[in-house]
Amino acid sequence: MVDIFRRSEAVPEIVDEALEVFPDLGTIWMQIGVQHPVAAAKAEAKGVAVIQNRCPKIEFQRLFN
């Protein structure tokens, strides 16, 4: 999993690098306030699950409580 804590405008470069460096990447997670539909679509087209504008801590608590 790649977790992105950068501004939305930095996402395309991070996604491109992650796709190149991690050929078996399963998930890209963008933190609250971070989203980039074009970069997300590129990753999804390669079979990577993309989560945007969510916090893992909040989601895990919501799912497991």
PDBQT receptor file of N, H, CA, C and O in Angstrom, charges set to zero:
ATOM      1  N   MET A   1       0.848  -1.177   0.000  1.00  0.00    +0.000 N 
ATOM      2  CA  MET A   1       0.000   0.000   0.000  1.00  0.00    +0.000 C 
ATOM      3  C   MET A   1       0.891   1.237   0.000  1.00  0.00    +0.000 C 
ATOM      4  O   MET A   1       1.914   1.287   0.683  1.00  0.00    +0.000 OA
ATOM      5  N   VAL A   2       0.489   2.214  -0.766  1.00  0.00    +0.000 N 
ATOM      6  H   VAL A   2      -0.342   2.174  -1.321  1.00  0.00    +0.000 HD
ATOM      7  CA  VAL A   2       1.133   3.519  -0.761  1.00  0.00    +0.000 C 
ATOM      8  C   VAL A   2       0.141   4.491  -0.145  1.00  0.00    +0.000 C 
ATOM      9  O   VAL A   2      -0.999   4.597  -0.598  1.00  0.00    +0.000 OA
ATOM     10  N   ASP A   3       0.578   5.200   0.893  1.00  0.00    +0.000 N 
ATOM     11  H   ASP A   3       1.504   5.114   1.261  1.00  0.00    +0.000 HD
ATOM     12  CA  ASP A   3      -0.264   6.160   1.603  1.00  0.00    +0.000 C 
ATOM     13  C   ASP A   3       0.246   7.561   1.286  1.00  0.00    +0.000 C 
ATOM     14  O   ASP A   3       1.403   7.877   1.564  1.00  0.00    +0.000 OA
ATOM     15  N   ILE A   4      -0.605   8.400   0.707  1.00  0.00    +0.000 N 
ATOM     16  H   ILE A   4      -1.544   8.144   0.481  1.00  0.00    +0.000 HD
ATOM     17  CA  ILE A   4      -0.185   9.730   0.255  1.00  0.00    +0.000 C 
ATOM     18  C   ILE A   4      -0.672  10.797   1.232  1.00  0.00    +0.000 C 
ATOM     19  O   ILE A   4      -1.871  10.964   1.455  1.00  0.00    +0.000 OA
ATOM     20  N   PHE A   5       0.291  11.510   1.807  1.00  0.00    +0.000 N 
ATOM     21  H   PHE A   5       1.265  11.375   1.626  1.00  0.00    +0.000 HD
ATOM     22  CA  PHE A   5       0.020  12.600   2.738  1.00  0.00    +0.000 C 
ATOM     23  C   PHE A   5       0.394  13.955   2.138  1.00  0.00    +0.000 C 
ATOM     24  O   PHE A   5       0.538  14.931   2.874  1.00  0.00    +0.000 OA
ATOM     25  N   ARG A   6       0.549  14.031   0.846  1.00  0.00    +0.000 N 
ATOM     26  H   ARG A   6       0.432  13.238   0.248  1.00  0.00    +0.000 HD
ATOM     27  CA  ARG A   6       0.969  15.270   0.185  1.00  0.00    +0.000 C 
ATOM     28  C   ARG A   6      -0.235  15.992  -0.397  1.00  0.00    +0.000 C 
ATOM     29  O   ARG A   6      -1.338  15.447  -0.432  1.00  0.00    +0.000 OA
ATOM     30  N   ARG A   7      -0.020  17.222  -0.853  1.00  0.00    +0.000 N 
ATOM     31  H   ARG A   7       0.876  17.665  -0.825  1.00  0.00    +0.000 HD
ATOM     32  CA  ARG A   7      -1.094  17.987  -1.497  1.00  0.00    +0.000 C 
ATOM     33  C   ARG A   7      -1.553  17.283  -2.769  1.00  0.00    +0.000 C 
ATOM     34  O   ARG A   7      -0.796  16.546  -3.401  1.00  0.00    +0.000 OA
ATOM     35  N   SER A   8      -2.792  17.524  -3.121  1.00  0.00    +0.000 N 
ATOM     36  H   SER A   8      -3.407  18.122  -2.607  1.00  0.00    +0.000 HD
ATOM     37  CA  SER A   8      -3.393  16.850  -4.276  1.00  0.00    +0.000 C 
ATOM     38  C   SER A   8      -2.598  17.045  -5.561  1.00  0.00    +0.000 C 
ATOM     39  O   SER A   8      -2.530  16.132  -6.384  1.00  0.00    +0.000 OA
ATOM     40  N   GLU A   9      -1.998  18.215  -5.747  1.00  0.00    +0.000 N 
ATOM     41  H   GLU A   9      -2.054  18.956  -5.079  1.00  0.00    +0.000 HD
ATOM     42  CA  GLU A   9      -1.256  18.449  -6.988  1.00  0.00    +0.000 C 
ATOM     43  C   GLU A   9       0.013  17.605  -7.089  1.00  0.00    +0.000 C 
ATOM     44  O   GLU A   9       0.581  17.487  -8.175  1.00  0.00    +0.000 OA
ATOM     45  N   ALA A  10       0.467  17.020  -5.992  1.00  0.00    +0.000 N 
ATOM     46  H   ALA A  10       0.006  17.116  -5.110  1.00  0.00    +0.000 HD
ATOM     47  CA  ALA A  10       1.652  16.150  -6.015  1.00  0.00    +0.000 C 
ATOM     48  C   ALA A  10       1.299  14.694  -6.335  1.00  0.00    +0.000 C 
ATOM     49  O   ALA A  10       2.188  13.883  -6.591  1.00  0.00    +0.000 OA
ATOM     50  N   VAL A  11       0.014  14.367  -6.322  1.00  0.00    +0.000 N 
ATOM     51  H   VAL A  11      -0.708  15.026  -6.115  1.00  0.00    +0.000 HD
ATOM     52  CA  VAL A  11      -0.432  12.977  -6.468  1.00  0.00    +0.000 C 
ATOM     53  C   VAL A  11      -0.014  12.332  -7.794  1.00  0.00    +0.000 C 
ATOM     54  O   VAL A  11       0.472  11.201  -7.762  1.00  0.00    +0.000 OA
ATOM     55  N   PRO A  12      -0.171  12.973  -8.951  1.00  0.00    +0.000 N 
ATOM     56  CA  PRO A  12       0.181  12.283 -10.205  1.00  0.00    +0.000 C 
ATOM     57  C   PRO A  12       1.616  11.765 -10.233  1.00  0.00    +0.000 C 
ATOM     58  O   PRO A  12       1.857  10.634 -10.656  1.00  0.00    +0.000 OA
ATOM     59  N   GLU A  13       2.552  12.564  -9.796  1.00  0.00    +0.000 N 
ATOM     60  H   GLU A  13       2.357  13.482  -9.452  1.00  0.00    +0.000 HD
ATOM     61  CA  GLU A  13       3.957  12.139  -9.792  1.00  0.00    +0.000 C 
ATOM     62  C   GLU A  13       4.162  10.965  -8.830  1.00  0.00    +0.000 C 
ATOM     63  O   GLU A  13       4.894  10.028  -9.147  1.00  0.00    +0.000 OA
ATOM     64  N   ILE A  14       3.527  11.009  -7.671  1.00  0.00    +0.000 N 
ATOM     65  H   ILE A  14       2.933  11.770  -7.413  1.00  0.00    +0.000 HD
ATOM     66  CA  ILE A  14       3.653   9.926  -6.695  1.00  0.00    +0.000 C 
ATOM     67  C   ILE A  14       3.039   8.643  -7.240  1.00  0.00    +0.000 C 
ATOM     68  O   ILE A  14       3.628   7.569  -7.113  1.00  0.00    +0.000 OA
ATOM     69  N   VAL A  15       1.875   8.748  -7.839  1.00  0.00    +0.000 N 
ATOM     70  H   VAL A  15       1.397   9.620  -7.943  1.00  0.00    +0.000 HD
ATOM     71  CA  VAL A  15       1.215   7.573  -8.415  1.00  0.00    +0.000 C 
ATOM     72  C   VAL A  15       2.073   6.970  -9.525  1.00  0.00    +0.000 C 
ATOM     73  O   VAL A  15       2.252   5.753  -9.569  1.00  0.00    +0.000 OA
ATOM     74  N   ASP A  16       2.604   7.799 -10.418  1.00  0.00    +0.000 N 
ATOM     75  H   ASP A  16       2.459   8.787 -10.383  1.00  0.00    +0.000 HD
ATOM     76  CA  ASP A  16       3.457   7.292 -11.494  1.00  0.00    +0.000 C 
ATOM     77  C   ASP A  16       4.662   6.541 -10.931  1.00  0.00    +0.000 C 
ATOM     78  O   ASP A  16       4.998   5.455 -11.403  1.00  0.00    +0.000 OA
ATOM     79  N   GLU A  17       5.305   7.119  -9.930  1.00  0.00    +0.000 N 
ATOM     80  H   GLU A  17       5.033   8.001  -9.547  1.00  0.00    +0.000 HD
ATOM     81  CA  GLU A  17       6.471   6.475  -9.337  1.00  0.00    +0.000 C 
ATOM     82  C   GLU A  17       6.092   5.179  -8.626  1.00  0.00    +0.000 C 
ATOM     83  O   GLU A  17       6.791   4.174  -8.750  1.00  0.00    +0.000 OA
ATOM     84  N   ALA A  18       4.993   5.200  -7.889  1.00  0.00    +0.000 N 
ATOM     85  H   ALA A  18       4.425   6.017  -7.788  1.00  0.00    +0.000 HD
ATOM     86  CA  ALA A  18       4.549   4.002  -7.171  1.00  0.00    +0.000 C 
ATOM     87  C   ALA A  18       4.239   2.868  -8.143  1.00  0.00    +0.000 C 
ATOM     88  O   ALA A  18       4.591   1.717  -7.885  1.00  0.00    +0.000 OA
ATOM     89  N   LEU A  19       3.584   3.184  -9.258  1.00  0.00    +0.000 N 
ATOM     90  H   LEU A  19       3.299   4.119  -9.468  1.00  0.00    +0.000 HD
ATOM     91  CA  LEU A  19       3.256   2.164 -10.250  1.00  0.00    +0.000 C 
ATOM     92  C   LEU A  19       4.513   1.574 -10.882  1.00  0.00    +0.000 C 
ATOM     93  O   LEU A  19       4.545   0.396 -11.236  1.00  0.00    +0.000 OA
ATOM     94  N   GLU A  20       5.535   2.393 -11.019  1.00  0.00    +0.000 N 
ATOM     95  H   GLU A  20       5.509   3.350 -10.731  1.00  0.00    +0.000 HD
ATOM     96  CA  GLU A  20       6.793   1.926 -11.611  1.00  0.00    +0.000 C 
ATOM     97  C   GLU A  20       7.600   1.088 -10.605  1.00  0.00    +0.000 C 
ATOM     98  O   GLU A  20       8.127   0.032 -10.955  1.00  0.00    +0.000 OA
ATOM     99  N   VAL A  21       7.690   1.563  -9.365  1.00  0.00    +0.000 N 
ATOM    100  H   VAL A  21       7.261   2.420  -9.081  1.00  0.00    +0.000 HD
ATOM    101  CA  VAL A  21       8.537   0.922  -8.359  1.00  0.00    +0.000 C 
ATOM    102  C   VAL A  21       7.900  -0.336  -7.775  1.00  0.00    +0.000 C 
ATOM    103  O   VAL A  21       8.602  -1.293  -7.449  1.00  0.00    +0.000 OA
ATOM    104  N   PHE A  22       6.579  -0.339  -7.643  1.00  0.00    +0.000 N 
ATOM    105  H   PHE A  22       6.008   0.439  -7.909  1.00  0.00    +0.000 HD
ATOM    106  CA  PHE A  22       5.865  -1.460  -7.025  1.00  0.00    +0.000 C 
ATOM    107  C   PHE A  22       4.920  -2.108  -8.051  1.00  0.00    +0.000 C 
ATOM    108  O   PHE A  22       3.735  -1.776  -8.089  1.00  0.00    +0.000 OA
ATOM    109  N   PRO A  23       5.425  -3.013  -8.867  1.00  0.00    +0.000 N 
ATOM    110  CA  PRO A  23       4.584  -3.594  -9.926  1.00  0.00    +0.000 C 
ATOM    111  C   PRO A  23       3.388  -4.390  -9.389  1.00  0.00    +0.000 C 
ATOM    112  O   PRO A  23       2.404  -4.567 -10.107  1.00  0.00    +0.000 OA
ATOM    113  N   ASP A  24       3.453  -4.863  -8.164  1.00  0.00    +0.000 N 
ATOM    114  H   ASP A  24       4.253  -4.719  -7.581  1.00  0.00    +0.000 HD
ATOM    115  CA  ASP A  24       2.350  -5.630  -7.576  1.00  0.00    +0.000 C 
ATOM    116  C   ASP A  24       1.555  -4.799  -6.565  1.00  0.00    +0.000 C 
ATOM    117  O   ASP A  24       0.921  -5.354  -5.668  1.00  0.00    +0.000 OA
ATOM    118  N   LEU A  25       1.588  -3.503  -6.706  1.00  0.00    +0.000 N 
ATOM    119  H   LEU A  25       2.104  -3.053  -7.435  1.00  0.00    +0.000 HD
ATOM    120  CA  LEU A  25       0.898  -2.594  -5.783  1.00  0.00    +0.000 C 
ATOM    121  C   LEU A  25      -0.590  -2.905  -5.747  1.00  0.00    +0.000 C 
ATOM    122  O   LEU A  25      -1.225  -3.066  -6.789  1.00  0.00    +0.000 OA
ATOM    123  N   GLY A  26      -1.143  -2.989  -4.535  1.00  0.00    +0.000 N 
ATOM    124  H   GLY A  26      -0.627  -2.858  -3.688  1.00  0.00    +0.000 HD
ATOM    125  CA  GLY A  26      -2.558  -3.318  -4.394  1.00  0.00    +0.000 C 
ATOM    126  C   GLY A  26      -3.445  -2.128  -4.115  1.00  0.00    +0.000 C 
ATOM    127  O   GLY A  26      -4.589  -2.086  -4.566  1.00  0.00    +0.000 OA
ATOM    128  N   THR A  27      -2.919  -1.136  -3.359  1.00  0.00    +0.000 N 
ATOM    129  H   THR A  27      -1.990  -1.170  -2.993  1.00  0.00    +0.000 HD
ATOM    130  CA  THR A  27      -3.761  -0.021  -2.924  1.00  0.00    +0.000 C 
ATOM    131  C   THR A  27      -2.977   1.271  -2.869  1.00  0.00    +0.000 C 
ATOM    132  O   THR A  27      -1.813   1.292  -2.469  1.00  0.00    +0.000 OA
ATOM    133  N   ILE A  28      -3.628   2.352  -3.274  1.00  0.00    +0.000 N 
ATOM    134  H   ILE A  28      -4.574   2.336  -3.598  1.00  0.00    +0.000 HD
ATOM    135  CA  ILE A  28      -3.121   3.704  -3.049  1.00  0.00    +0.000 C 
ATOM    136  C   ILE A  28      -4.163   4.408  -2.198  1.00  0.00    +0.000 C 
ATOM    137  O   ILE A  28      -5.339   4.463  -2.555  1.00  0.00    +0.000 OA
ATOM    138  N   TRP A  29      -3.720   4.948  -1.066  1.00  0.00    +0.000 N 
ATOM    139  H   TRP A  29      -2.764   4.904  -0.775  1.00  0.00    +0.000 HD
ATOM    140  CA  TRP A  29      -4.613   5.599  -0.118  1.00  0.00    +0.000 C 
ATOM    141  C   TRP A  29      -4.231   7.067  -0.018  1.00  0.00    +0.000 C 
ATOM    142  O   TRP A  29      -3.093   7.397   0.314  1.00  0.00    +0.000 OA
ATOM    143  N   MET A  30      -5.180   7.946  -0.304  1.00  0.00    +0.000 N 
ATOM    144  H   MET A  30      -6.105   7.678  -0.574  1.00  0.00    +0.000 HD
ATOM    145  CA  MET A  30      -4.958   9.393  -0.197  1.00  0.00    +0.000 C 
ATOM    146  C   MET A  30      -5.684   9.898   1.039  1.00  0.00    +0.000 C 
ATOM    147  O   MET A  30      -6.876   9.651   1.222  1.00  0.00    +0.000 OA
ATOM    148  N   GLN A  31      -4.957  10.601   1.875  1.00  0.00    +0.000 N 
ATOM    149  H   GLN A  31      -3.989  10.802   1.727  1.00  0.00    +0.000 HD
ATOM    150  CA  GLN A  31      -5.476  11.076   3.143  1.00  0.00    +0.000 C 
ATOM    151  C   GLN A  31      -6.602  12.103   2.975  1.00  0.00    +0.000 C 
ATOM    152  O   GLN A  31      -6.892  12.550   1.865  1.00  0.00    +0.000 OA
ATOM    153  N   ILE A  32      -7.228  12.465   4.096  1.00  0.00    +0.000 N 
ATOM    154  H   ILE A  32      -6.993  12.102   4.998  1.00  0.00    +0.000 HD
ATOM    155  CA  ILE A  32      -8.308  13.460   4.088  1.00  0.00    +0.000 C 
ATOM    156  C   ILE A  32      -7.823  14.727   3.384  1.00  0.00    +0.000 C 
ATOM    157  O   ILE A  32      -6.753  15.253   3.689  1.00  0.00    +0.000 OA
ATOM    158  N   GLY A  33      -8.620  15.198   2.451  1.00  0.00    +0.000 N 
ATOM    159  H   GLY A  33      -9.490  14.771   2.204  1.00  0.00    +0.000 HD
ATOM    160  CA  GLY A  33      -8.300  16.412   1.708  1.00  0.00    +0.000 C 
ATOM    161  C   GLY A  33      -7.436  16.171   0.482  1.00  0.00    +0.000 C 
ATOM    162  O   GLY A  33      -7.166  17.104  -0.275  1.00  0.00    +0.000 OA
ATOM    163  N   VAL A  34      -7.000  14.939   0.272  1.00  0.00    +0.000 N 
ATOM    164  H   VAL A  34      -7.219  14.181   0.887  1.00  0.00    +0.000 HD
ATOM    165  CA  VAL A  34      -6.132  14.619  -0.865  1.00  0.00    +0.000 C 
ATOM    166  C   VAL A  34      -6.918  13.776  -1.863  1.00  0.00    +0.000 C 
ATOM    167  O   VAL A  34      -7.431  12.707  -1.528  1.00  0.00    +0.000 OA
ATOM    168  N   GLN A  35      -7.003  14.277  -3.095  1.00  0.00    +0.000 N 
ATOM    169  H   GLN A  35      -6.586  15.144  -3.367  1.00  0.00    +0.000 HD
ATOM    170  CA  GLN A  35      -7.672  13.533  -4.152  1.00  0.00    +0.000 C 
ATOM    171  C   GLN A  35      -7.203  14.024  -5.510  1.00  0.00    +0.000 C 
ATOM    172  O   GLN A  35      -6.844  15.190  -5.675  1.00  0.00    +0.000 OA
ATOM    173  N   HIS A  36      -7.210  13.131  -6.466  1.00  0.00    +0.000 N 
ATOM    174  H   HIS A  36      -7.502  12.184  -6.332  1.00  0.00    +0.000 HD
ATOM    175  CA  HIS A  36      -6.833  13.473  -7.831  1.00  0.00    +0.000 C 
ATOM    176  C   HIS A  36      -7.474  12.439  -8.757  1.00  0.00    +0.000 C 
ATOM    177  O   HIS A  36      -6.906  11.365  -8.958  1.00  0.00    +0.000 OA
ATOM    178  N   PRO A  37      -8.633  12.739  -9.319  1.00  0.00    +0.000 N 
ATOM    179  CA  PRO A  37      -9.380  11.767 -10.127  1.00  0.00    +0.000 C 
ATOM    180  C   PRO A  37      -8.603  11.197 -11.320  1.00  0.00    +0.000 C 
ATOM    181  O   PRO A  37      -8.746  10.015 -11.632  1.00  0.00    +0.000 OA
ATOM    182  N   VAL A  38      -7.802  11.998 -11.975  1.00  0.00    +0.000 N 
ATOM    183  H   VAL A  38      -7.686  12.958 -11.721  1.00  0.00    +0.000 HD
ATOM    184  CA  VAL A  38      -7.065  11.515 -13.153  1.00  0.00    +0.000 C 
ATOM    185  C   VAL A  38      -6.004  10.504 -12.732  1.00  0.00    +0.000 C 
ATOM    186  O   VAL A  38      -5.880   9.446 -13.348  1.00  0.00    +0.000 OA
ATOM    187  N   ALA A  39      -5.239  10.819 -11.694  1.00  0.00    +0.000 N 
ATOM    188  H   ALA A  39      -5.339  11.679 -11.194  1.00  0.00    +0.000 HD
ATOM    189  CA  ALA A  39      -4.218   9.885 -11.210  1.00  0.00    +0.000 C 
ATOM    190  C   ALA A  39      -4.873   8.620 -10.661  1.00  0.00    +0.000 C 
ATOM    191  O   ALA A  39      -4.352   7.520 -10.846  1.00  0.00    +0.000 OA
ATOM    192  N   ALA A  40      -6.004   8.773  -9.991  1.00  0.00    +0.000 N 
ATOM    193  H   ALA A  40      -6.427   9.667  -9.840  1.00  0.00    +0.000 HD
ATOM    194  CA  ALA A  40      -6.727   7.612  -9.461  1.00  0.00    +0.000 C 
ATOM    195  C   ALA A  40      -7.176   6.703 -10.605  1.00  0.00    +0.000 C 
ATOM    196  O   ALA A  40      -7.036   5.483 -10.517  1.00  0.00    +0.000 OA
ATOM    197  N   ALA A  41      -7.704   7.275 -11.654  1.00  0.00    +0.000 N 
ATOM    198  H   ALA A  41      -7.818   8.266 -11.726  1.00  0.00    +0.000 HD
ATOM    199  CA  ALA A  41      -8.156   6.483 -12.803  1.00  0.00    +0.000 C 
ATOM    200  C   ALA A  41      -6.993   5.742 -13.455  1.00  0.00    +0.000 C 
ATOM    201  O   ALA A  41      -7.152   4.601 -13.890  1.00  0.00    +0.000 OA
ATOM    202  N   LYS A  42      -5.845   6.371 -13.525  1.00  0.00    +0.000 N 
ATOM    203  H   LYS A  42      -5.716   7.298 -13.172  1.00  0.00    +0.000 HD
ATOM    204  CA  LYS A  42      -4.663   5.726 -14.096  1.00  0.00    +0.000 C 
ATOM    205  C   LYS A  42      -4.276   4.505 -13.270  1.00  0.00    +0.000 C 
ATOM    206  O   LYS A  42      -3.982   3.446 -13.823  1.00  0.00    +0.000 OA
ATOM    207  N   ALA A  43      -4.275   4.653 -11.946  1.00  0.00    +0.000 N 
ATOM    208  H   ALA A  43      -4.513   5.514 -11.496  1.00  0.00    +0.000 HD
ATOM    209  CA  ALA A  43      -3.927   3.531 -11.067  1.00  0.00    +0.000 C 
ATOM    210  C   ALA A  43      -4.983   2.433 -11.151  1.00  0.00    +0.000 C 
ATOM    211  O   ALA A  43      -4.646   1.251 -11.220  1.00  0.00    +0.000 OA
ATOM    212  N   GLU A  44      -6.240   2.814 -11.147  1.00  0.00    +0.000 N 
ATOM    213  H   GLU A  44      -6.513   3.774 -11.091  1.00  0.00    +0.000 HD
ATOM    214  CA  GLU A  44      -7.326   1.829 -11.224  1.00  0.00    +0.000 C 
ATOM    215  C   GLU A  44      -7.276   1.050 -12.541  1.00  0.00    +0.000 C 
ATOM    216  O   GLU A  44      -7.603  -0.136 -12.572  1.00  0.00    +0.000 OA
ATOM    217  N   ALA A  45      -6.872   1.705 -13.614  1.00  0.00    +0.000 N 
ATOM    218  H   ALA A  45      -6.607   2.668 -13.588  1.00  0.00    +0.000 HD
ATOM    219  CA  ALA A  45      -6.757   1.032 -14.904  1.00  0.00    +0.000 C 
ATOM    220  C   ALA A  45      -5.683  -0.055 -14.877  1.00  0.00    +0.000 C 
ATOM    221  O   ALA A  45      -5.705  -0.978 -15.691  1.00  0.00    +0.000 OA
ATOM    222  N   LYS A  46      -4.752   0.061 -13.945  1.00  0.00    +0.000 N 
ATOM    223  H   LYS A  46      -4.735   0.811 -13.284  1.00  0.00    +0.000 HD
ATOM    224  CA  LYS A  46      -3.698  -0.951 -13.785  1.00  0.00    +0.000 C 
ATOM    225  C   LYS A  46      -4.047  -1.951 -12.696  1.00  0.00    +0.000 C 
ATOM    226  O   LYS A  46      -3.205  -2.757 -12.298  1.00  0.00    +0.000 OA
ATOM    227  N   GLY A  47      -5.295  -1.904 -12.208  1.00  0.00    +0.000 N 
ATOM    228  H   GLY A  47      -5.978  -1.249 -12.531  1.00  0.00    +0.000 HD
ATOM    229  CA  GLY A  47      -5.750  -2.881 -11.223  1.00  0.00    +0.000 C 
ATOM    230  C   GLY A  47      -5.483  -2.521  -9.780  1.00  0.00    +0.000 C 
ATOM    231  O   GLY A  47      -5.622  -3.371  -8.900  1.00  0.00    +0.000 OA
ATOM    232  N   VAL A  48      -5.104  -1.288  -9.513  1.00  0.00    +0.000 N 
ATOM    233  H   VAL A  48      -4.991  -0.597 -10.227  1.00  0.00    +0.000 HD
ATOM    234  CA  VAL A  48      -4.813  -0.841  -8.150  1.00  0.00    +0.000 C 
ATOM    235  C   VAL A  48      -6.080  -0.238  -7.547  1.00  0.00    +0.000 C 
ATOM    236  O   VAL A  48      -6.744   0.584  -8.177  1.00  0.00    +0.000 OA
ATOM    237  N   ALA A  49      -6.408  -0.649  -6.329  1.00  0.00    +0.000 N 
ATOM    238  H   ALA A  49      -5.868  -1.317  -5.817  1.00  0.00    +0.000 HD
ATOM    239  CA  ALA A  49      -7.534  -0.038  -5.610  1.00  0.00    +0.000 C 
ATOM    240  C   ALA A  49      -7.095   1.340  -5.132  1.00  0.00    +0.000 C 
ATOM    241  O   ALA A  49      -5.981   1.507  -4.637  1.00  0.00    +0.000 OA
ATOM    242  N   VAL A  50      -7.976   2.326  -5.283  1.00  0.00    +0.000 N 
ATOM    243  H   VAL A  50      -8.881   2.190  -5.685  1.00  0.00    +0.000 HD
ATOM    244  CA  VAL A  50      -7.642   3.699  -4.885  1.00  0.00    +0.000 C 
ATOM    245  C   VAL A  50      -8.693   4.208  -3.909  1.00  0.00    +0.000 C 
ATOM    246  O   VAL A  50      -9.895   4.124  -4.162  1.00  0.00    +0.000 OA
ATOM    247  N   ILE A  51      -8.218   4.731  -2.798  1.00  0.00    +0.000 N 
ATOM    248  H   ILE A  51      -7.241   4.799  -2.593  1.00  0.00    +0.000 HD
ATOM    249  CA  ILE A  51      -9.080   5.354  -1.794  1.00  0.00    +0.000 C 
ATOM    250  C   ILE A  51      -8.655   6.807  -1.702  1.00  0.00    +0.000 C 
ATOM    251  O   ILE A  51      -7.472   7.101  -1.531  1.00  0.00    +0.000 OA
ATOM    252  N   GLN A  52      -9.615   7.721  -1.816  1.00  0.00    +0.000 N 
ATOM    253  H   GLN A  52     -10.576   7.482  -1.955  1.00  0.00    +0.000 HD
ATOM    254  CA  GLN A  52      -9.310   9.149  -1.796  1.00  0.00    +0.000 C 
ATOM    255  C   GLN A  52     -10.060   9.837  -0.666  1.00  0.00    +0.000 C 
ATOM    256  O   GLN A  52     -11.182   9.468  -0.322  1.00  0.00    +0.000 OA
ATOM    257  N   ASN A  53      -9.404  10.858  -0.095  1.00  0.00    +0.000 N 
ATOM    258  H   ASN A  53      -8.492  11.158  -0.375  1.00  0.00    +0.000 HD
ATOM    259  CA  ASN A  53     -10.035  11.735   0.878  1.00  0.00    +0.000 C 
ATOM    260  C   ASN A  53     -10.549  10.960   2.105  1.00  0.00    +0.000 C 
ATOM    261  O   ASN A  53     -11.648  11.217   2.595  1.00  0.00    +0.000 OA
ATOM    262  N   ARG A  54      -9.740  10.014   2.587  1.00  0.00    +0.000 N 
ATOM    263  H   ARG A  54      -8.847   9.806   2.188  1.00  0.00    +0.000 HD
ATOM    264  CA  ARG A  54     -10.116   9.213   3.758  1.00  0.00    +0.000 C 
ATOM    265  C   ARG A  54      -8.907   9.048   4.677  1.00  0.00    +0.000 C 
ATOM    266  O   ARG A  54      -7.763   9.063   4.223  1.00  0.00    +0.000 OA
ATOM    267  N   CYS A  55      -9.172   8.892   5.956  1.00  0.00    +0.000 N 
ATOM    268  H   CYS A  55     -10.102   8.880   6.324  1.00  0.00    +0.000 HD
ATOM    269  CA  CYS A  55      -8.135   8.658   6.954  1.00  0.00    +0.000 C 
ATOM    270  C   CYS A  55      -8.206   7.194   7.393  1.00  0.00    +0.000 C 
ATOM    271  O   CYS A  55      -9.263   6.735   7.825  1.00  0.00    +0.000 OA
ATOM    272  N   PRO A  56      -7.096   6.455   7.288  1.00  0.00    +0.000 N 
ATOM    273  CA  PRO A  56      -7.135   5.044   7.680  1.00  0.00    +0.000 C 
ATOM    274  C   PRO A  56      -7.566   4.841   9.138  1.00  0.00    +0.000 C 
ATOM    275  O   PRO A  56      -8.340   3.930   9.431  1.00  0.00    +0.000 OA
ATOM    276  N   LYS A  57      -7.086   5.656  10.022  1.00  0.00    +0.000 N 
ATOM    277  H   LYS A  57      -6.457   6.396   9.784  1.00  0.00    +0.000 HD
ATOM    278  CA  LYS A  57      -7.444   5.503  11.437  1.00  0.00    +0.000 C 
ATOM    279  C   LYS A  57      -8.951   5.631  11.638  1.00  0.00    +0.000 C 
ATOM    280  O   LYS A  57      -9.557   4.828  12.347  1.00  0.00    +0.000 OA
ATOM    281  N   ILE A  58      -9.544   6.623  11.024  1.00  0.00    +0.000 N 
ATOM    282  H   ILE A  58      -9.052   7.275  10.447  1.00  0.00    +0.000 HD
ATOM    283  CA  ILE A  58     -10.989   6.827  11.143  1.00  0.00    +0.000 C 
ATOM    284  C   ILE A  58     -11.743   5.658  10.516  1.00  0.00    +0.000 C 
ATOM    285  O   ILE A  58     -12.709   5.161  11.096  1.00  0.00    +0.000 OA
ATOM    286  N   GLU A  59     -11.313   5.221   9.349  1.00  0.00    +0.000 N 
ATOM    287  H   GLU A  59     -10.529   5.624   8.879  1.00  0.00    +0.000 HD
ATOM    288  CA  GLU A  59     -12.001   4.129   8.663  1.00  0.00    +0.000 C 
ATOM    289  C   GLU A  59     -11.868   2.810   9.422  1.00  0.00    +0.000 C 
ATOM    290  O   GLU A  59     -12.846   2.071   9.538  1.00  0.00    +0.000 OA
ATOM    291  N   PHE A  60     -10.679   2.501   9.938  1.00  0.00    +0.000 N 
ATOM    292  H   PHE A  60      -9.885   3.101   9.843  1.00  0.00    +0.000 HD
ATOM    293  CA  PHE A  60     -10.506   1.264  10.694  1.00  0.00    +0.000 C 
ATOM    294  C   PHE A  60     -11.380   1.262  11.939  1.00  0.00    +0.000 C 
ATOM    295  O   PHE A  60     -12.000   0.249  12.260  1.00  0.00    +0.000 OA
ATOM    296  N   GLN A  61     -11.434   2.397  12.645  1.00  0.00    +0.000 N 
ATOM    297  H   GLN A  61     -10.930   3.220  12.384  1.00  0.00    +0.000 HD
ATOM    298  CA  GLN A  61     -12.281   2.494  13.836  1.00  0.00    +0.000 C 
ATOM    299  C   GLN A  61     -13.754   2.314  13.462  1.00  0.00    +0.000 C 
ATOM    300  O   GLN A  61     -14.497   1.631  14.166  1.00  0.00    +0.000 OA
ATOM    301  N   ARG A  62     -14.163   2.914  12.378  1.00  0.00    +0.000 N 
ATOM    302  H   ARG A  62     -13.559   3.469  11.806  1.00  0.00    +0.000 HD
ATOM    303  CA  ARG A  62     -15.549   2.818  11.939  1.00  0.00    +0.000 C 
ATOM    304  C   ARG A  62     -15.911   1.371  11.583  1.00  0.00    +0.000 C 
ATOM    305  O   ARG A  62     -17.006   0.904  11.898  1.00  0.00    +0.000 OA
ATOM    306  N   LEU A  63     -14.999   0.679  10.936  1.00  0.00    +0.000 N 
ATOM    307  H   LEU A  63     -14.110   1.058  10.681  1.00  0.00    +0.000 HD
ATOM    308  CA  LEU A  63     -15.271  -0.680  10.484  1.00  0.00    +0.000 C 
ATOM    309  C   LEU A  63     -15.191  -1.731  11.601  1.00  0.00    +0.000 C 
ATOM    310  O   LEU A  63     -15.910  -2.730  11.569  1.00  0.00    +0.000 OA
ATOM    311  N   PHE A  64     -14.330  -1.506  12.569  1.00  0.00    +0.000 N 
ATOM    312  H   PHE A  64     -13.745  -0.695  12.594  1.00  0.00    +0.000 HD
ATOM    313  CA  PHE A  64     -14.072  -2.549  13.553  1.00  0.00    +0.000 C 
ATOM    314  C   PHE A  64     -14.586  -2.237  14.947  1.00  0.00    +0.000 C 
ATOM    315  O   PHE A  64     -14.199  -2.911  15.901  1.00  0.00    +0.000 OA
ATOM    316  N   ASN A  65     -15.432  -1.252  15.093  1.00  0.00    +0.000 N 
ATOM    317  H   ASN A  65     -15.747  -0.704  14.318  1.00  0.00    +0.000 HD
ATOM    318  CA  ASN A  65     -16.055  -0.955  16.402  1.00  0.00    +0.000 C 
ATOM    319  C   ASN A  65     -17.526  -1.253  16.365  1.00  0.00    +0.000 C 
ATOM    320  O   ASN A  65     -18.218  -1.068  17.366  1.00  0.00    +0.000 OA
TER     321      ASN A  65
